[in-house]
Amino acid sequence: MTVELPVALRRPSAASLEPTWNRTVTTGLVALAVVASVTSGYGILTGSSRLAVLPLAAVVGLALVFVAATRFSWFILLLLAIRAGTDALKLSGSDAGSTASNTVSARGLDPSSIIGVLFLVFALLWLAASFYAHGSRNFSSVSTMLVALLAAGAFSVLGSSHVQASVLQLARLTSAVMMYLVLERLIVDRRMLRRVLAACFVSLVVPLGYTVVGLLTGDASAEVKGGFTRLTGTFTQSNDYARYLCFLVLLGVAVLPYVSRSSKRLLAPLLAVAGVFLLMTLTLGAIGATAAGMVLIALLQRRYGLLGLLVVAGIGAVVLAPGLLGRLTESTTGSELGGGATGNSLSWRLGYWASLLTINKNNPITGIGLNATQYYTESAKQPHNDYLQAYVETGIVGLLAYLGLIVAMLVVTARAVRRTQRGTLEWGVAGGALVCVVMFAVMSVAANVIQSVAIFWYVLAITACASAAGSLAARESRSGVGPAAGTTAGTPTARVEPAHAPA
């Protein structure tokens, strides 16, 4: 005869334990959050920035660890959604890119650094498991060139005379490369593609909200350069804020007609506010790139109404950002970037670039080391040219890898435009990504775009979305199944079986 044990004495199954475990962890995190909030409040009252930020950063870090260990795909989406806002909590100050603060002790406790370390650990584990289970198939040309660029950076560190600065930049570059490698294997169907896109646009909420609150309270985050007040948002520099807004605005404009009606109601106001704040950064390069990018989108998608919108925006810019006209005048009769008068900024750049060409004459193959240029110049500035910086800091090898990366990104996004069906969300994503990559390549001629890893994350995420859109379209074309023209982000579509490991 079988004796039934009382329910209380039976051994619980793993399935029954899972809800209890989740509740326990959630309760613990909530309790820690309360303690951290109290501690942070005390830090604010006493004026201690570290006491105000670190407790909350620790709780967020623990929460991210839990999410990463249980739902890796949601961990990636969460990082994309919050990365643009993390620099607002930077403990190393606004001079984090200066020679004085390029050390582990200066930047190691920044929330962005902690998040970067967590991401690298879990991304490496996930990629290792994915490669072990499914091999390295679908390793694209963009991934290959990113790994080559990373290898060139690693070799440059070996000859660097400022190892800490070079290692820190190598770690930041590694996180960006890992983001693309992960997304390339993670976006395996249309649902995940929409989620990654949504996470990128959600990332606008914190920077824009932070700026709005600052303007309403009269304490907006800004910097003064050449006598002009320029918004910085959650970033440390107005230039970085402007470039981030530029890429998200261009992508948003490209996909707006092809998303659902409810998504339009959320996305359109975000893009409008982002456009206004972009003008208020007074960053001519990013503003010009946005205008040129919108012209390309208008021509590519045959949306000629965008050209009229540009004219209206130009007139509005004079009203909303009166300093913009002053900046335009300064570009021809202004001052050295961040320094004294020099005539015009273009002539200063040309002279500065010429002086940098001889820095790595003793090591032209592997360069002087990542992020080391500022230590070899009297003005202690970055090269303001990503191509030149690649040559000086990582040598001929790094320059070839960077040029190869730009070409690979252009090819992948252009191929996605050809493969996807006109009038679909995927086609909008591909077109927006192509324009973003073109503007990325152009801005790199006169700016340090790749130096800001947060911006590089989003550029690579946009490229990964276009690559996935093209792959999905090609797979559906071979199988004879595809979305109808006009399919939006909110319209159900046939699921495509993943070609490699899902989350």
ChimeraX attribute file (.defattr): number of C-alpha atoms within 10 A of each C-alpha:
attribute: neighborCount
match mode: 1-to-1
recipient: residues
	/A:1	3
	/A:2	4
	/A:3	5
	/A:4	8
	/A:5	9
	/A:6	7
	/A:7	8
	/A:8	7
	/A:9	8
	/A:10	9
	/A:11	9
	/A:12	10
	/A:13	8
	/A:14	9
	/A:15	8
	/A:16	10
	/A:17	11
	/A:18	11
	/A:19	11
	/A:20	11
	/A:21	12
	/A:22	12
	/A:23	12
	/A:24	12
	/A:25	14
	/A:26	14
	/A:27	12
	/A:28	12
	/A:29	17
	/A:30	14
	/A:31	13
	/A:32	18
	/A:33	19
	/A:34	14
	/A:35	15
	/A:36	21
	/A:37	17
	/A:38	15
	/A:39	18
	/A:40	21
	/A:41	16
	/A:42	14
	/A:43	18
	/A:44	15
	/A:45	11
	/A:46	11
	/A:47	11
	/A:48	13
	/A:49	15
	/A:50	18
	/A:51	17
	/A:52	22
	/A:53	23
	/A:54	20
	/A:55	20
	/A:56	21
	/A:57	22
	/A:58	16
	/A:59	20
	/A:60	17
	/A:61	16
	/A:62	15
	/A:63	18
	/A:64	22
	/A:65	18
	/A:66	17
	/A:67	16
	/A:68	20
	/A:69	12
	/A:70	12
	/A:71	13
	/A:72	20
	/A:73	19
	/A:74	17
	/A:75	21
	/A:76	23
	/A:77	20
	/A:78	19
	/A:79	19
	/A:80	23
	/A:81	21
	/A:82	19
	/A:83	23
	/A:84	26
	/A:85	22
	/A:86	20
	/A:87	22
	/A:88	21
	/A:89	19
	/A:90	22
	/A:91	19
	/A:92	19
	/A:93	15
	/A:94	15
	/A:95	12
	/A:96	16
	/A:97	20
	/A:98	14
	/A:99	17
	/A:100	10
	/A:101	16
	/A:102	24
	/A:103	18
	/A:104	14
	/A:105	11
	/A:106	14
	/A:107	20
	/A:108	16
	/A:109	17
	/A:110	24
	/A:111	24
	/A:112	24
	/A:113	19
	/A:114	15
	/A:115	19
	/A:116	18
	/A:117	16
	/A:118	17
	/A:119	21
	/A:120	19
	/A:121	11
	/A:122	17
	/A:123	20
	/A:124	14
	/A:125	11
	/A:126	18
	/A:127	18
	/A:128	13
	/A:129	13
	/A:130	19
	/A:131	14
	/A:132	10
	/A:133	11
	/A:134	12
	/A:135	13
	/A:136	13
	/A:137	10
	/A:138	12
	/A:139	12
	/A:140	15
	/A:141	16
	/A:142	26
	/A:143	20
	/A:144	16
	/A:145	22
	/A:146	25
	/A:147	18
	/A:148	19
	/A:149	26
	/A:150	22
	/A:151	18
	/A:152	28
	/A:153	30
	/A:154	22
	/A:155	20
	/A:156	26
	/A:157	27
	/A:158	15
	/A:159	17
	/A:160	21
	/A:161	13
	/A:162	18
	/A:163	19
	/A:164	18
	/A:165	24
	/A:166	26
	/A:167	23
	/A:168	19
	/A:169	23
	/A:170	22
	/A:171	19
	/A:172	23
	/A:173	22
	/A:174	21
	/A:175	24
	/A:176	25
	/A:177	23
	/A:178	22
	/A:179	22
	/A:180	24
	/A:181	24
	/A:182	20
	/A:183	24
	/A:184	23
	/A:185	23
	/A:186	24
	/A:187	27
	/A:188	23
	/A:189	20
	/A:190	20
	/A:191	15
	/A:192	19
	/A:193	22
	/A:194	19
	/A:195	16
	/A:196	25
	/A:197	21
	/A:198	17
	/A:199	18
	/A:200	26
	/A:201	20
	/A:202	19
	/A:203	21
	/A:204	25
	/A:205	17
	/A:206	19
	/A:207	23
	/A:208	19
	/A:209	16
	/A:210	17
	/A:211	21
	/A:212	18
	/A:213	13
	/A:214	15
	/A:215	13
	/A:216	9
	/A:217	9
	/A:218	9
	/A:219	11
	/A:220	17
	/A:221	22
	/A:222	21
	/A:223	18
	/A:224	11
	/A:225	13
	/A:226	16
	/A:227	10
	/A:228	15
	/A:229	16
	/A:230	26
	/A:231	27
	/A:232	24
	/A:233	29
	/A:234	24
	/A:235	25
	/A:236	21
	/A:237	19
	/A:238	25
	/A:239	24
	/A:240	24
	/A:241	23
	/A:242	29
	/A:243	25
	/A:244	24
	/A:245	28
	/A:246	26
	/A:247	25
	/A:248	27
	/A:249	27
	/A:250	26
	/A:251	28
	/A:252	23
	/A:253	20
	/A:254	27
	/A:255	25
	/A:256	21
	/A:257	17
	/A:258	22
	/A:259	22
	/A:260	15
	/A:261	14
	/A:262	10
	/A:263	15
	/A:264	16
	/A:265	12
	/A:266	12
	/A:267	21
	/A:268	15
	/A:269	11
	/A:270	20
	/A:271	21
	/A:272	12
	/A:273	16
	/A:274	22
	/A:275	21
	/A:276	16
	/A:277	23
	/A:278	28
	/A:279	26
	/A:280	23
	/A:281	29
	/A:282	25
	/A:283	21
	/A:284	17
	/A:285	18
	/A:286	26
	/A:287	20
	/A:288	14
	/A:289	22
	/A:290	26
	/A:291	19
	/A:292	16
	/A:293	26
	/A:294	25
	/A:295	17
	/A:296	22
	/A:297	24
	/A:298	17
	/A:299	13
	/A:300	16
	/A:301	15
	/A:302	10
	/A:303	15
	/A:304	14
	/A:305	9
	/A:306	18
	/A:307	17
	/A:308	10
	/A:309	12
	/A:310	16
	/A:311	12
	/A:312	11
	/A:313	17
	/A:314	14
	/A:315	11
	/A:316	14
	/A:317	18
	/A:318	13
	/A:319	11
	/A:320	15
	/A:321	18
	/A:322	14
	/A:323	20
	/A:324	21
	/A:325	12
	/A:326	14
	/A:327	18
	/A:328	14
	/A:329	12
	/A:330	16
	/A:331	15
	/A:332	13
	/A:333	14
	/A:334	19
	/A:335	19
	/A:336	18
	/A:337	18
	/A:338	11
	/A:339	10
	/A:340	10
	/A:341	14
	/A:342	14
	/A:343	15
	/A:344	17
	/A:345	18
	/A:346	18
	/A:347	13
	/A:348	15
	/A:349	17
	/A:350	11
	/A:351	11
	/A:352	17
	/A:353	17
	/A:354	10
	/A:355	12
	/A:356	18
	/A:357	14
	/A:358	11
	/A:359	16
	/A:360	20
	/A:361	13
	/A:362	10
	/A:363	17
	/A:364	18
	/A:365	20
	/A:366	28
	/A:367	32
	/A:368	28
	/A:369	31
	/A:370	30
	/A:371	30
	/A:372	28
	/A:373	21
	/A:374	15
	/A:375	16
	/A:376	13
	/A:377	15
	/A:378	7
	/A:379	12
	/A:380	13
	/A:381	18
	/A:382	20
	/A:383	23
	/A:384	20
	/A:385	18
	/A:386	22
	/A:387	21
	/A:388	21
	/A:389	28
	/A:390	28
	/A:391	24
	/A:392	30
	/A:393	29
	/A:394	36
	/A:395	26
	/A:396	18
	/A:397	21
	/A:398	28
	/A:399	24
	/A:400	19
	/A:401	25
	/A:402	23
	/A:403	15
	/A:404	19
	/A:405	21
	/A:406	18
	/A:407	17
	/A:408	19
	/A:409	26
	/A:410	21
	/A:411	16
	/A:412	23
	/A:413	30
	/A:414	20
	/A:415	17
	/A:416	29
	/A:417	26
	/A:418	15
	/A:419	20
	/A:420	27
	/A:421	21
	/A:422	17
	/A:423	18
	/A:424	20
	/A:425	29
	/A:426	32
	/A:427	27
	/A:428	30
	/A:429	32
	/A:430	32
	/A:431	27
	/A:432	32
	/A:433	34
	/A:434	28
	/A:435	27
	/A:436	26
	/A:437	23
	/A:438	20
	/A:439	22
	/A:440	22
	/A:441	19
	/A:442	13
	/A:443	20
	/A:444	19
	/A:445	14
	/A:446	19
	/A:447	20
	/A:448	19
	/A:449	22
	/A:450	20
	/A:451	19
	/A:452	18
	/A:453	20
	/A:454	23
	/A:455	22
	/A:456	22
	/A:457	24
	/A:458	22
	/A:459	22
	/A:460	23
	/A:461	24
	/A:462	28
	/A:463	28
	/A:464	30
	/A:465	27
	/A:466	30
	/A:467	29
	/A:468	28
	/A:469	28
	/A:470	26
	/A:471	21
	/A:472	26
	/A:473	24
	/A:474	18
	/A:475	17
	/A:476	17
	/A:477	15
	/A:478	9
	/A:479	10
	/A:480	8
	/A:481	15
	/A:482	20
	/A:483	20
	/A:484	12
	/A:485	13
	/A:486	16
	/A:487	20
	/A:488	23
	/A:489	25
	/A:490	15
	/A:491	11
	/A:492	11
	/A:493	16
	/A:494	11
	/A:495	14
	/A:496	17
	/A:497	11
	/A:498	13
	/A:499	16
	/A:500	19
	/A:501	17
	/A:502	15
	/A:503	18
